[in-house]
Amino acid sequence: MSESPASPRDPPPTPREIKWDAVAAIIASLVGLLALIVAGYTAYIQRYTAHLQMEQVQAQVWPYLIGTDSNVSNNWTWTNKGVGPAVVKSVEAVVDGKPVPDWKAMERAMGIPTITAVMTYMDGNVLSAGETVDWIKFMNKTDYNSFMDGFARSKVDITVCYCSTLGECWTTRFKMTERHAVGECPALPESRQFHD
């Protein structure tokens, strides 16, 4: 038997009742989700902004030490070409693979006669931005030339480790313009420290 279409006498279907409590719960859930998304985005922006600000502060105190020699003024110098102070933590000098503790030992290791010079301590020194320190100032051209001849004959490696005021640290080598970031300056044993 087939069903007949609804006759005009059948009552109209009753509309489905809207459950306002369910609608309110869905809307509240969507508002909560939206609030969570906005809070997460805000936290991300704040973290990113704090990171940028920290990088800007670090860049404002970066030191950059460069060691050079001059045959005009007969000296070796360290210059802080950075924008912040350089806190020198350690100095290590090695001649032909062996550490030397001071200038006199370096002269002996290079096989040169005793020279006359004025030396400035670098270990523990702080160089302001733009400051240049005469690390060793030879009293005459003969002593400078003798020292540089010994330097050229020997394999001399001088490494300085220094930090910014925020604790970022680097190592650099004398007569080299590059520096290498390190987590912290190594604690050198007494036998490897150069007491200039």
MARPARO-873872 format. One line per 8 residues: number of its first residue (from 1); their letters; for each residue x, y, z of C-alpha. Coordinates in steps of 0.1 Angstrom, whole numbers. Layout:
# MARPARO-873872
NUM	A	X:Y:Z  ...
***
This chain:
# MARPARO-873872
1	MSESPASP	0:0:0  14:33:-9  13:63:12  -6:92:1  7:127:2  -4:147:31  -38:158:28  -48:194:34
9	RDPPPTPR	-66:183:64  -34:170:82  -21:195:108  11:213:98  43:199:112  52:216:144  85:236:142  114:222:161
17	EIKWDAVA	119:239:194  151:260:197  171:251:227  184:284:238  206:270:265  226:249:239  229:280:216  242:301:246
25	AIIASLVG	267:273:255  280:271:219  284:309:217  301:310:251  325:283:239  333:302:207  340:334:227  362:315:251
33	LLALIVAG	381:300:222  385:334:206  398:348:239  423:320:242  436:326:207  439:364:214  457:357:247  481:333:229
41	YTAYIQRY	489:358:202  494:385:227  518:363:247  537:355:215  540:392:205  552:401:241  578:374:240  590:384:206
49	TAHLQMEQ	592:421:216  611:412:247  635:391:226  641:421:202  646:444:231  672:421:247  691:419:214  691:457:211
57	VQAQVWPY	704:460:247  731:434:239  741:452:207  744:485:227  771:470:250  791:447:225  828:451:228  851:442:199
65	LIGTDSNV	889:439:208  915:441:180  952:436:187  976:453:163  1013:463:161  1028:495:147  1063:499:134  1058:537:134
73	SNNWTWTN	1051:540:172  1070:508:181  1042:492:200  1016:466:203  981:478:211  947:465:219  917:486:208  881:482:217
81	KGVGPAVV	863:490:185  829:480:200  802:502:216  805:488:251  833:480:276  855:449:271  862:431:304  893:410:298
89	KSVEAVVD	891:377:316  922:359:304  953:362:282  972:332:269  1005:333:250  1020:303:233  1054:303:215  1061:273:193
97	GKPVPDWK	1034:253:210  1045:260:246  1027:285:269  1048:313:282  1039:331:315  1052:366:308  1071:389:283  1106:378:295
105	AMERAMGI	1097:341:290  1084:351:255  1117:368:247  1136:337:258  1113:313:238  1117:335:207  1155:335:212  1159:373:213
113	PTITAVMT	1180:394:236  1164:413:265  1145:443:253  1136:476:270  1098:482:269  1069:494:290  1041:468:294  1005:473:304
121	YMDGNVLS	984:445:321  956:432:300  945:403:322  917:417:343  917:451:325  886:468:313  887:487:280  861:513:274
129	AGETVDWI	844:517:240  869:533:217  898:529:241  933:519:229  959:504:253  996:502:245  1001:466:255  1039:468:250
137	KFMNKTDY	1057:500:241  1093:494:229  1117:521:240  1135:522:207  1133:510:171  1161:484:176  1142:466:204  1110:467:183
145	NSFMDGFA	1127:452:153  1145:425:173  1112:415:189  1094:415:156  1121:394:140  1117:368:168  1080:370:164  1083:362:127
153	RSKVDITV	1107:333:133  1086:317:160  1050:305:159  1034:329:184  998:327:192  982:351:217  946:347:226  925:370:247
161	CYCSTLGE	891:361:262  869:390:270  832:397:279  806:423:277  789:438:308  760:414:301  783:383:303  785:375:266
169	CWTTRFKM	821:364:259  844:361:229  880:351:221  902:369:197  938:364:187  965:391:184  968:405:149  935:388:138
177	TERHAVGE	903:407:132  879:378:137  865:369:171  846:338:182  817:337:207  822:314:237  797:306:264  822:318:290
185	CPALPESR	859:325:292  878:293:302  894:291:336  930:287:325  954:268:348  982:289:362  1007:273:339  988:286:308
193	QFHD	981:322:320  1001:350:306  1009:376:333  1018:405:312
***
